[in-house]
Amino acid sequence: MITFPKIDPNIIELGPFKLRWYGLMYVLGFLAAYFLIGVQKGAHRLGLQGKLLQDLIFYMALGLVVGARLGYVLFYQFANLGYYFKHPIEIIAVWHGGMSFHGGFIGVVLAAMLFSRVRGLPFLQVADLVIVTAPVGLFFGRMGNFINGELYGRATSVPWGMIFPSSPGVPRHPSQLYEAGLEGVLLFIVLWALKDRVKRPGAMVALFLAGYGAMRFVVEFFREPDAQIGLFLGFFSMGQFLCLAMILAAVILFFLLPRGAD
């Protein structure tokens, strides 16, 4: 059994201003994406450098925040939609917490589609450049969850079970670290190794969808289900249903993709 390390979620606190580790993780994720997109061969071929690349990052950041919050409300708070209709300001209240990866992913995809259309760039090729950097952002995000002591795992008796501040006396799986290792480190290594070998535009997106969906599906067995939803059929979580949808989307996308070199 391991005691959760005491990490102050706030890096700096000056009066009403608070710089939180979780917010910093978002910034680090987008900085990493900016660098990793820019160094790829495809980015040079498309001229995706400098100001143009900065604009893409801005589009994606906006799409991520909006999509993640709306996804949380629609996917994980659907039983309380009446409350949000009565208090619409709560829909955008990201400061209260509650962000959905699947919603954020949809938001980033739509933002990248809009960016590509406005700038006259091939969307699938832009998407392939972006998607191989996504696991880095996932890694930082899960580390932010760990520092906050949130989204921890189910009760366990394994030696590395951890007692989190909001679950005193109950050792739990540090599932945030499982996700950081699988969806972050491992998935990044796989995608980065394949990015110059896979020639079908959009295939990297399909690989990400399948890889993330499979890894997250497995980790969900160790992650504590959302209290307001619980488990469907006493076995599957909402996250697992969404991951199955991602895997299905990956299969359909792969067969619909145009053939030929990018």
N, C-alpha and C positions, 0 to 999 in steps of 0.2 A: 504494500500500500504506500502511495506517495502523496504527500501533502502538496496541494497546489501552491506554486511559488507566488509570493505576494508581489504582484506587479501593479503599480498604480496605472489605471487606464488613461490617466491624464499625464502627458509629458510635461506640459506647462500649463499653469493656471494663474492668470492675472485678472482678478476681478471676474467680470462676466465672460471673459475670453478663456476658452479651454482648447488646447491642442491635444487631441486624443490619439493614442496609438492606432486605433481603428481607422481614423481619418487619414493618418500618415500612410497606412498600408495601401489605401486607394491611390494616393499620390505616387508611391513607389511602384505600384503596379502599372500605372500609365506611363511613368518615366521609363520603366523597363520595356514596355510595349513600343514606345517611341524609338528607343535605341535598337531593339531587336527587329522591328519592321524595317528601319532604315538601312541596316547592314545586309539585308537579303538581296540577292541578285535581281529578283523580280521587281523590287522597289526601284532599283536603278533603271531597269528597262521601262518602267511606267513613269519615271520622273517623280516618284513619290518621295520627295526629299524636302527639307527646309519648311517653308511656309505651308506648302500643300500637305505635308505630313502632319504639321501642327494642327491644321484644320481638321484632318481626319481624326486625330486624337480628341479634339474638342467635340466633334459630332458623337464619337463613341462614348465619351464621358457623360454627355448629356443623355444619350440613349440608355446607358447603363443605369444611371440613378433613377430616371423616370420609369424605365422598365422594371427594375428591381423592386421599386416601391409598389407599383401597380400590380406586379406579379404577386407580391406578398399579400396584398389586399384581396385579390381575386382567387388565388390558389389556396391560401392558408387562413383567410378570414371570411370565406364565403358564407359561413353561418352568421356572421355579424355584418353583412352588407347593409342591412337596414340602418345600423348605427352610422356607417360611413356616408350613407345618403343624407342622413340628418345632420352630420357634422363633416361636410366635404373637405374642410381644411385638414382633417386628420388623414385624408388620403395622401397628402404630400408631406406629412409630418415625419420626415426621415429622421429628425432628431429624437423621436420616440423609439427608434429602433424598428426592425422588421424589414428585411430586404430579402428578396428571393433570387437565387442564382438563375433559375429558369426564366423568370421574368426579365432579369437583367440581360440574359443572353438574347432573348427576343428583341429587347430594346436596342442592343448593339447591332444586331443584324439589320433591323429597319433603318438605323442611323447610317450604317455603312452603305446600304442600298441607296439612301437619299444622297449621301455624299458622292457615290460613284455616278449617279445620274446627273447631279449638278455639275460635276467636274468632267464628265464625259469619259470615265474610266470603266474598264470591264469589271463588273461587280465580283464575279467568281474569282478572278485573279487577285483582286484586292482582299477578298475574304480569306483566301488561302494565306496571304501574307500576314494577315491579322491573327488568324486562328492559332497559328503555331506559337504565338506569344501569350495566348489566353491562360495557359496553365501557370505562368509566372504570377499573373494577377490573382489566380485562385490560391496559390501558395501564400501570398501576402495576406489575402482576405481571411484564410483559415487561421493564420497566425494571429490576426487581429481578433478573431473569435476566441481563440485560446487565451489571449491576454485579458479579454473581457470576462473570461470564465463562463461563456455562453455556448449554447448548442453542443453541450457535452453529451457523452454517450450513456448507455444504459448501465444499470447497476451490475457490478461484476466482482469476481473474487480473484481475478488474475493478479500476479504480483505487481504489475505496473498500473493497477487501478488507482485512480486519483480522486481525492476528495476536493470538490470545488466549493467555493464560498457559499453559493446559493443552494448547495445540496449537502449540508453538514452531516458528517457521520456515515455517509453512503459512498463507498468507493465506486467510481464510474470509469468506463472506457474513455480515454482522452481522444475521442473520435475526431476532434478538430485536427489533431496531429496525424491521424490515419489519413484524413483527406488531404492534408498538406503534402504528405509523402506520396500518395497515389495520384490524386488529381493534379497535384502541382509538380513535384519533381519527376516522378516516373513518366507521366503523360508528356511532359515537356521534352524529356530525353527522346522518347519515341518519335514524337512529331518533328522535332528538330533534325533527327537523323534521317527522316524520310522526305523532308520538304523539297530536296533537290532531285529526288529519285522518282517521285510521283508526278507524272506529266499531265494528267487530266485535270483541267481547271475545275475547282470545287471539290476534288477528291480529298484534300486535306480537311475540309470542313466536315465531310462525311466521316473521316477517320476520327476527328475530334468528338463528334456526336456519339459515335459508337464507343470510343474509349472512355470518355467521361461518363456516359450513361452506364456502362458496365461497372466501372470502378465505384461510382457513387451508389449504384444499386447494392453492391456488396457491403459498403460501409454503412448503409442505412440499417443493416441488421444489428449494428453495434451502437447506432446513434439513438438517443432518446427521442421518441416520437413527439410531435407537436401536441401539447396538452389539449388544445382546443379541437384537435382532430382525432388523435389517437391512431389506431391501426384499423385498416379495412380488412374484414374477414378475420380479424384477430391476428393478422400476419404481416400484411403489406402496409407501408407508410405512403403518404402522399408523395414524398420525394421519389419513392420507387416507381410509382405509377408515371410520374413525369419523366423518369429516366427510361422507362420502357418506351414511352413516346419518342424520346430522343433516339433510341436505338432503332426503332421502326422508321423514323425520319431519315436516319443515316442510310438504311438499306434502300429506301425509296429514292433518296437523293442520288446514291451511287449509280443506280440503274438509269436514272433520268439525265445524268450528266453528259454533256457532249464529249465525244471521243476525239483524241488527237492531242498533240503537244500544245502547251500554252504559249 
